Amino acid sequence: MDLIPQEKPLANLPGSEHVMISKKLQQILVLAIPLFIVHGLEEYATGFYTIDPIFKFFFQAFGGMTVFQATFLLFQIMFWSLLVFSALLISGKRWQLWLLSILGIIFFFEIHHIIEAIFRWQYYPGMITATLFPVVGIFYWKELGREFAK
């Protein structure tokens, strides 16, 4: 009995003939990974976590915890998320596309760095690398839209 309906065999691994999303979308995603890493490093190095109201709102519950408690809980949440996302990714193309849509939203959400810099009329942590996200996002959404249309 299959617990997870599949459109195609479990795959989407490098070299697999059963890749469910286009090669172009895969390439855009792979190219975006270093951008996300550099962006995170820019945010960290410039103190984004100390001034951003959105970050503070989402992570305020961790502020009253010890470092070990917060680290443990964040690790658990990330692991649980990995399990859920992994299950969804192997559930078929539709779930892959919806999960990839979340990433697509993040490409444009990163514009908030630029907006904050304009309102403050000065550099805002994460702003330099954030300028690249909308550009990548346009190509990403264009290709993702093609995938949804298939």
Backbone as ProteinMPNN parsed JSONL, in Angstrom:
{"seq_chain_A": "MDLIPQEKPLANLPGSEHVMISKKLQQILVLAIPLFIVHGLEEYATGFYTIDPIFKFFFQAFGGMTVFQATFLLFQIMFWSLLVFSALLISGKRWQLWLLSILGIIFFFEIHHIIEAIFRWQYYPGMITATLFPVVGIFYWKELGREFAK", "coords_chain_A": {"N_chain_A": [[0.844, -1.18, 0.0], [0.681, 2.132, -0.974], [1.717, 4.913, 0.756], [2.34, 7.433, -0.005], [1.321, 9.085, -2.781], [2.655, 8.833, -6.049], [3.783, 10.505, -8.935], [5.802, 9.854, -10.585], [8.665, 7.644, -10.416], [10.609, 7.774, -7.336], [12.964, 10.262, -7.444], [14.792, 12.774, -8.97], [17.408, 13.158, -8.486], [20.854, 13.96, -9.097], [21.788, 13.03, -12.35], [19.687, 11.315, -12.728], [17.174, 9.772, -14.728], [14.589, 10.425, -14.287], [13.932, 13.041, -13.631], [11.893, 15.551, -12.32], [11.453, 18.291, -12.622], [12.222, 21.004, -14.862], [15.402, 21.207, -16.532], [16.428, 23.775, -16.761], [15.143, 25.189, -14.663], [16.204, 23.797, -12.523], [18.896, 24.553, -12.804], [18.767, 27.328, -12.343], [17.958, 27.288, -9.687], [20.155, 25.994, -8.479], [22.139, 27.871, -9.005], [21.189, 29.921, -7.431], [21.688, 29.141, -4.852], [24.424, 29.748, -3.903], [24.069, 32.52, -3.86], [22.125, 32.893, -1.849], [23.64, 31.988, 0.306], [25.815, 33.824, 0.4], [24.324, 36.122, 0.819], [23.195, 35.6, 3.354], [25.564, 35.589, 4.832], [26.342, 38.248, 4.461], [24.228, 39.52, 5.82], [24.685, 38.551, 8.408], [27.304, 39.498, 8.951], [26.897, 42.229, 8.948], [25.154, 42.795, 10.98], [22.369, 42.414, 10.736], [20.482, 40.932, 12.192], [20.256, 42.345, 14.54], [18.82, 44.645, 14.089], [16.612, 44.356, 12.387], [13.141, 44.505, 12.19], [11.336, 42.51, 11.353], [12.759, 40.107, 11.555], [13.253, 40.181, 14.325], [10.614, 39.992, 15.284], [9.794, 37.373, 14.467], [11.616, 35.768, 15.818], [11.553, 36.401, 18.491], [10.675, 34.815, 20.623], [12.786, 33.16, 21.169], [14.595, 34.743, 22.404], [14.43, 34.834, 25.203], [15.45, 32.471, 26.01], [18.059, 30.163, 27.008], [21.242, 29.928, 25.365], [21.743, 27.272, 24.67], [19.182, 26.094, 24.883], [17.762, 27.517, 22.888], [19.294, 26.857, 20.634], [18.955, 24.068, 20.559], [16.13, 23.88, 20.205], [15.766, 25.282, 17.768], [17.281, 23.624, 16.094], [15.721, 21.279, 16.237], [13.303, 22.19, 15.062], [14.211, 22.824, 12.482], [15.034, 20.278, 11.648], [12.603, 18.831, 11.749], [11.232, 20.263, 9.806], [12.814, 19.657, 7.578], [12.226, 16.921, 7.348], [9.445, 16.984, 6.734], [9.443, 18.543, 4.347], [11.03, 16.894, 2.756], [9.406, 14.616, 2.515], [7.272, 15.76, 1.111], [8.574, 16.546, -1.234], [9.124, 14.121, -2.475], [6.655, 13.352, -3.176], [5.609, 13.942, -5.621], [5.304, 15.894, -8.677], [3.584, 18.169, -8.462], [3.655, 18.863, -5.693], [6.355, 19.445, -5.516], [6.473, 21.731, -7.11], [4.86, 23.517, -5.658], [6.355, 23.776, -3.286], [8.664, 24.875, -4.37], [7.587, 27.268, -5.109], [7.392, 28.63, -2.717], [10.055, 29.277, -2.261], [10.347, 30.951, -4.445], [8.783, 33.116, -3.653], [10.326, 34.114, -1.612], [12.477, 35.161, -3.041], [11.453, 37.621, -3.917], [10.607, 38.75, -1.544], [12.945, 39.516, -0.369], [13.411, 42.035, -1.266], [12.762, 43.78, 0.677], [15.02, 44.645, 2.02], [16.123, 46.557, 0.343], [14.057, 48.413, 0.254], [14.011, 49.233, 2.949], [16.533, 50.462, 3.036], [16.124, 52.612, 1.309], [14.094, 54.056, 2.676], [15.503, 54.727, 4.982], [17.571, 56.047, 3.941], [20.198, 55.16, 3.794], [22.743, 52.58, 3.981], [21.42, 49.335, 4.452], [21.545, 46.402, 6.351], [22.292, 43.556, 4.431], [21.511, 44.561, 2.025], [23.113, 44.814, -0.328], [23.527, 42.245, -1.579], [20.855, 41.641, -1.758], [19.883, 43.046, -3.907], [20.208, 41.431, -6.08], [18.36, 39.374, -5.911], [15.66, 39.951, -6.94], [16.194, 39.973, -9.688], [17.132, 37.358, -10.24], [14.826, 36.143, -9.345], [12.879, 36.849, -11.278], [13.636, 35.335, -13.555], [13.453, 32.843, -12.383], [10.69, 32.644, -11.635], [9.554, 32.826, -14.138], [10.371, 30.449, -15.359], [9.348, 28.615, -13.495], [6.64, 29.12, -13.801], [6.264, 28.061, -16.351], [6.622, 25.392, -15.736], [4.41, 24.899, -14.079], [2.459, 25.159, -15.989], [2.684, 22.904, -17.542]], "CA_chain_A": [[0.0, 0.0, 0.0], [1.465, 3.359, -1.061], [1.299, 5.994, 1.638], [2.57, 8.685, -0.71], [1.094, 8.912, -4.214], [3.776, 9.3, -6.854], [3.541, 10.66, -10.355], [6.939, 9.177, -11.208], [9.495, 7.043, -9.366], [11.423, 8.691, -6.537], [14.131, 10.613, -8.227], [15.265, 14.139, -8.904], [18.796, 13.139, -8.069], [21.736, 14.195, -10.241], [21.999, 11.876, -13.218], [18.487, 10.485, -12.83], [16.363, 10.019, -15.919], [13.232, 10.725, -13.846], [13.885, 14.377, -13.052], [10.528, 16.027, -12.455], [11.392, 19.697, -13.017], [13.079, 21.268, -16.014], [16.833, 21.41, -16.305], [16.653, 25.21, -16.59], [14.734, 25.542, -13.303], [17.225, 23.225, -11.643], [20.104, 25.369, -12.904], [18.51, 28.596, -11.641], [17.954, 26.977, -8.253], [21.541, 25.714, -8.061], [22.864, 29.146, -9.025], [20.686, 30.767, -6.348], [22.203, 28.677, -3.556], [25.521, 30.596, -3.41], [23.545, 33.851, -3.581], [21.523, 32.841, -0.511], [24.727, 31.846, 1.292], [26.513, 35.113, 0.505], [23.368, 37.057, 1.416], [23.167, 35.304, 4.786], [26.831, 36.059, 5.412], [26.274, 39.714, 4.512], [23.325, 39.873, 6.924], [25.351, 38.252, 9.68], [28.466, 40.378, 9.136], [26.485, 43.626, 9.101], [24.275, 42.93, 12.135], [20.96, 42.404, 10.353], [19.684, 40.335, 13.27], [20.108, 43.28, 15.659], [17.985, 45.818, 13.777], [15.463, 44.089, 11.522], [11.937, 44.239, 12.97], [10.722, 41.246, 10.929], [13.556, 39.058, 12.208], [12.995, 40.245, 15.763], [9.26, 39.499, 15.534], [9.715, 35.92, 14.314], [12.517, 35.044, 16.709], [11.513, 36.974, 19.841], [10.483, 33.761, 21.625], [14.078, 32.553, 21.478], [15.392, 35.709, 23.149], [14.415, 34.55, 26.633], [16.007, 31.127, 26.248], [19.518, 30.059, 27.031], [21.787, 29.619, 24.039], [21.565, 25.836, 24.426], [17.761, 25.841, 24.627], [17.412, 28.069, 21.574], [19.974, 26.047, 19.621], [18.278, 22.775, 20.505], [14.798, 24.035, 19.624], [15.919, 25.615, 16.345], [17.715, 22.401, 15.411], [14.554, 20.403, 16.121], [12.383, 22.765, 14.076], [14.815, 22.66, 11.156], [15.002, 18.851, 11.313], [11.211, 18.477, 11.452], [10.94, 20.872, 8.503], [13.494, 18.837, 6.58], [11.452, 15.688, 7.173], [8.199, 17.301, 6.032], [9.759, 18.948, 2.98], [11.507, 15.703, 2.037], [8.226, 13.804, 2.183], [6.522, 16.444, 0.06], [9.357, 16.534, -2.475], [9.031, 12.817, -3.142], [5.236, 13.073, -3.395], [5.219, 14.226, -6.998], [5.661, 17.185, -9.266], [2.769, 19.269, -7.936], [4.205, 19.28, -4.407], [7.641, 20.088, -5.786], [6.233, 23.075, -7.622], [4.366, 24.371, -4.568], [7.496, 24.075, -2.41], [9.53, 25.792, -5.101], [6.91, 28.566, -5.093], [7.778, 29.295, -1.463], [11.367, 29.867, -2.524], [10.113, 32.061, -5.362], [8.278, 34.252, -2.873], [11.47, 34.653, -0.869], [13.263, 35.998, -3.962], [10.915, 38.973, -3.946], [10.54, 39.254, -0.179], [14.255, 40.106, -0.051], [13.38, 43.446, -1.662], [12.576, 44.612, 1.872], [16.317, 45.263, 2.358], [16.263, 47.744, -0.509], [13.04, 49.364, 0.721], [14.509, 49.797, 4.212], [17.654, 51.361, 2.725], [15.554, 53.833, 0.723], [13.436, 54.807, 3.755], [16.508, 55.235, 5.936], [18.532, 56.793, 3.127], [21.53, 54.657, 4.127], [22.896, 51.135, 3.82], [20.67, 48.47, 5.362], [22.191, 45.086, 6.294], [21.793, 42.606, 3.443], [21.039, 45.284, 0.85], [23.927, 44.631, -1.532], [23.162, 40.993, -2.243], [19.403, 41.63, -1.984], [19.579, 43.621, -5.221], [20.251, 40.366, -7.091], [17.242, 38.443, -5.774], [14.57, 40.155, -7.895], [16.651, 39.591, -11.027], [17.065, 35.897, -10.264], [13.422, 35.8, -9.162], [12.153, 36.972, -12.55], [13.945, 34.139, -14.35], [12.952, 31.7, -11.623], [9.231, 32.573, -11.761], [9.235, 32.564, -15.549], [10.542, 29.01, -15.582], [8.403, 27.918, -12.632], [5.343, 29.245, -14.467], [6.248, 27.057, -17.441], [6.453, 24.077, -15.12], [3.01, 24.786, -13.652], [1.614, 25.058, -17.18], [2.826, 21.564, -18.161]], "C_chain_A": [[0.887, 1.241, 0.0], [0.898, 4.416, -0.145], [1.408, 7.346, 0.943], [2.333, 8.445, -2.197], [2.246, 9.511, -5.002], [3.363, 9.406, -8.31], [4.606, 9.901, -11.141], [7.745, 8.535, -10.089], [10.283, 8.106, -8.593], [12.689, 8.998, -7.301], [14.565, 12.023, -7.913], [16.672, 14.224, -8.321], [19.67, 13.395, -9.283], [21.939, 12.908, -11.042], [20.779, 11.0, -13.389], [17.724, 10.809, -14.096], [14.937, 10.395, -15.562], [13.116, 12.102, -13.195], [12.515, 14.983, -13.346], [10.421, 17.499, -12.841], [12.421, 19.935, -14.11], [14.531, 21.489, -15.605], [17.123, 22.894, -16.046], [16.275, 25.662, -15.175], [15.726, 24.994, -12.287], [18.475, 24.097, -11.628], [19.934, 26.704, -12.181], [18.565, 28.374, -10.138], [19.377, 26.746, -7.745], [22.361, 26.999, -8.044], [22.426, 30.072, -7.893], [21.262, 30.376, -4.989], [23.381, 29.522, -3.071], [25.055, 32.024, -3.101], [22.906, 33.903, -2.193], [22.597, 32.747, 0.573], [25.445, 33.179, 1.496], [25.596, 36.154, 1.16], [23.286, 36.842, 2.934], [24.428, 35.767, 5.487], [26.863, 37.582, 5.502], [25.378, 40.168, 5.664], [24.012, 39.665, 8.275], [26.464, 39.265, 9.959], [28.065, 41.821, 9.408], [25.436, 43.832, 10.196], [22.789, 43.007, 11.825], [20.06, 41.953, 11.505], [19.48, 41.276, 14.446], [19.139, 44.416, 15.377], [16.707, 45.504, 13.007], [14.222, 43.735, 12.34], [11.246, 42.926, 12.597], [11.439, 40.074, 11.596], [13.254, 39.013, 13.702], [11.62, 39.684, 16.104], [9.213, 37.974, 15.505], [10.564, 35.15, 15.322], [12.515, 35.57, 18.14], [11.361, 35.908, 20.92], [11.81, 33.129, 22.044], [14.949, 33.465, 22.342], [15.465, 35.437, 24.634], [15.003, 33.2, 26.992], [17.52, 31.2, 26.41], [19.977, 29.734, 25.61], [21.553, 28.146, 23.707], [20.108, 25.481, 24.149], [17.374, 26.308, 23.226], [18.042, 27.248, 20.455], [19.279, 24.704, 19.451], [16.926, 22.898, 19.808], [14.871, 24.383, 18.137], [16.375, 24.407, 15.533], [16.528, 21.469, 15.202], [13.592, 20.909, 15.051], [12.933, 22.592, 12.662], [14.78, 21.192, 10.717], [13.591, 18.408, 10.958], [10.811, 19.035, 10.083], [11.578, 20.077, 7.377], [12.718, 17.552, 6.297], [10.174, 15.939, 6.373], [8.477, 17.672, 4.576], [10.248, 17.766, 2.153], [10.341, 14.822, 1.613], [7.429, 14.45, 1.056], [7.258, 16.409, -1.275], [9.268, 15.207, -3.215], [7.586, 12.436, -3.448], [4.761, 13.409, -4.803], [5.488, 15.662, -7.398], [4.865, 18.342, -8.687], [3.317, 19.774, -6.6], [5.558, 19.95, -4.591], [7.429, 21.529, -6.217], [5.725, 24.015, -6.527], [5.489, 24.729, -3.598], [8.459, 25.044, -3.081], [8.911, 27.189, -5.181], [7.244, 29.34, -3.823], [9.128, 29.98, -1.642], [11.226, 31.063, -3.454], [9.601, 33.303, -4.661], [9.424, 34.912, -2.119], [12.341, 35.534, -1.763], [12.766, 37.44, -3.958], [10.752, 39.576, -2.558], [11.842, 39.964, 0.191], [14.362, 41.563, -0.483], [13.242, 44.35, -0.43], [13.882, 45.261, 2.329], [16.484, 46.587, 1.601], [15.28, 48.821, -0.052], [13.493, 50.027, 2.024], [15.648, 50.787, 3.957], [17.141, 52.682, 2.146], [14.897, 54.682, 1.812], [14.441, 55.429, 4.717], [17.544, 56.128, 5.252], [19.979, 56.461, 3.51], [21.558, 53.145, 3.9], [22.055, 50.406, 4.873], [21.255, 47.068, 5.239], [21.496, 44.113, 5.325], [21.417, 43.242, 2.114], [21.824, 44.976, -0.423], [23.532, 43.356, -2.273], [21.667, 40.916, -2.531], [19.037, 42.199, -3.345], [19.557, 42.558, -6.322], [19.035, 39.443, -7.043], [16.088, 38.707, -6.743], [14.947, 39.752, -9.321], [16.57, 38.072, -11.193], [15.61, 35.455, -10.18], [12.606, 35.877, -10.439], [12.383, 35.739, -13.409], [13.361, 32.886, -13.693], [11.454, 31.537, -11.822], [8.796, 32.307, -13.195], [9.315, 31.07, -15.832], [9.582, 28.192, -14.722], [6.99, 27.973, -13.217], [5.195, 28.257, -15.614], [6.011, 25.652, -16.883], [5.009, 23.857, -14.658], [2.083, 24.562, -14.849], [1.65, 23.668, -17.837], [1.755, 20.625, -17.686]], "O_chain_A": [[1.747, 1.391, 0.868], [-0.273, 4.778, -0.256], [0.671, 8.281, 1.254], [3.069, 7.677, -2.817], [2.753, 10.578, -4.657], [2.689, 8.529, -8.851], [4.341, 9.375, -12.223], [7.527, 8.852, -8.919], [10.582, 9.181, -9.112], [13.396, 8.096, -7.749], [14.689, 12.416, -6.754], [17.062, 15.237, -7.74], [19.267, 13.077, -10.402], [22.223, 11.847, -10.486], [20.832, 10.022, -14.135], [17.631, 11.969, -14.498], [14.139, 10.662, -16.46], [12.289, 12.301, -12.305], [12.036, 14.934, -14.479], [9.379, 17.916, -13.347], [13.369, 19.166, -14.266], [14.83, 21.9, -14.485], [17.963, 23.228, -15.211], [17.008, 26.434, -14.557], [16.046, 25.66, -11.303], [19.048, 24.351, -10.569], [20.845, 27.16, -11.49], [19.146, 29.172, -9.403], [19.751, 27.257, -6.689], [23.193, 27.189, -7.157], [23.204, 30.915, -7.445], [21.315, 31.202, -4.078], [23.357, 29.981, -1.929], [25.58, 32.666, -2.191], [23.125, 34.856, -1.446], [22.471, 33.361, 1.633], [25.657, 33.609, 2.63], [26.051, 36.969, 1.963], [23.306, 37.805, 3.701], [24.372, 36.28, 6.605], [27.347, 38.143, 6.484], [25.727, 41.093, 6.398], [23.921, 40.51, 9.166], [26.556, 39.818, 11.055], [28.821, 42.562, 10.037], [24.889, 44.927, 10.327], [22.03, 43.61, 12.584], [19.003, 42.537, 11.746], [18.607, 41.028, 15.278], [18.68, 45.084, 16.304], [15.797, 46.331, 12.984], [14.243, 42.77, 13.103], [10.631, 42.294, 13.456], [10.803, 39.166, 12.131], [13.029, 37.944, 14.27], [11.47, 38.977, 17.1], [8.658, 37.351, 16.411], [10.258, 34.001, 15.64], [13.394, 35.216, 18.925], [11.87, 36.082, 22.028], [11.932, 32.621, 23.159], [15.925, 33.013, 22.941], [16.463, 35.774, 25.272], [15.045, 32.832, 28.166], [18.164, 32.168, 26.004], [19.182, 29.317, 24.768], [21.2, 27.816, 22.575], [19.826, 24.658, 23.278], [16.733, 25.574, 22.474], [17.397, 26.975, 19.442], [19.042, 24.258, 18.328], [16.612, 22.107, 18.919], [14.115, 23.835, 17.335], [15.908, 24.193, 14.414], [16.348, 20.927, 14.112], [13.119, 20.129, 14.224], [12.187, 22.248, 11.745], [14.524, 20.897, 9.549], [13.395, 17.689, 9.978], [10.138, 18.364, 9.302], [10.955, 19.849, 6.341], [12.573, 17.148, 5.143], [9.86, 15.193, 5.445], [7.814, 17.166, 3.671], [9.912, 17.652, 0.974], [10.298, 14.341, 0.481], [6.964, 13.76, 0.149], [6.636, 16.258, -2.327], [9.329, 15.174, -4.444], [7.318, 11.332, -3.921], [3.598, 13.169, -5.129], [5.845, 16.513, -6.583], [5.432, 19.407, -8.443], [3.43, 20.983, -6.397], [5.873, 20.918, -3.898], [8.117, 22.436, -5.75], [6.12, 25.18, -6.478], [5.565, 25.868, -3.137], [9.006, 25.933, -2.428], [9.63, 28.18, -5.305], [7.366, 30.564, -3.852], [9.316, 31.123, -1.225], [11.905, 32.074, -3.276], [9.952, 34.422, -5.037], [9.476, 36.137, -2.006], [12.883, 36.538, -1.303], [13.567, 38.375, -3.992], [10.759, 40.799, -2.415], [11.833, 40.909, 0.98], [15.309, 42.251, -0.104], [13.565, 45.536, -0.485], [13.855, 46.317, 2.961], [16.929, 47.59, 2.158], [15.63, 49.999, 0.019], [13.371, 51.242, 2.181], [15.712, 51.835, 4.598], [17.671, 53.747, 2.462], [15.116, 55.892, 1.868], [14.236, 56.541, 5.204], [18.288, 56.862, 5.904], [20.852, 57.328, 3.547], [20.526, 52.519, 3.659], [21.993, 50.817, 6.032], [21.444, 46.586, 4.122], [20.288, 43.888, 5.399], [21.043, 42.539, 1.175], [21.232, 44.888, -1.499], [23.236, 43.396, -3.467], [21.25, 40.206, -3.445], [17.982, 41.867, -3.886], [18.954, 42.765, -7.375], [18.716, 38.796, -8.04], [15.573, 37.753, -7.327], [14.11, 39.25, -10.071], [16.007, 37.572, -12.167], [15.202, 34.511, -10.855], [11.725, 35.046, -10.657], [11.432, 35.16, -13.934], [12.847, 31.993, -14.367], [10.98, 30.445, -12.136], [7.788, 31.642, -13.434], [8.428, 30.501, -16.469], [9.058, 27.177, -15.181], [6.239, 27.0, -13.142], [4.123, 27.687, -15.819], [5.301, 24.84, -17.475], [4.454, 22.77, -14.822], [1.066, 23.876, -14.747], [0.748, 23.31, -18.595], [1.722, 19.466, -18.1]]}, "name": "protein", "num_of_chains": 1, "seq": "MDLIPQEKPLANLPGSEHVMISKKLQQILVLAIPLFIVHGLEEYATGFYTIDPIFKFFFQAFGGMTVFQATFLLFQIMFWSLLVFSALLISGKRWQLWLLSILGIIFFFEIHHIIEAIFRWQYYPGMITATLFPVVGIFYWKELGREFAK"}
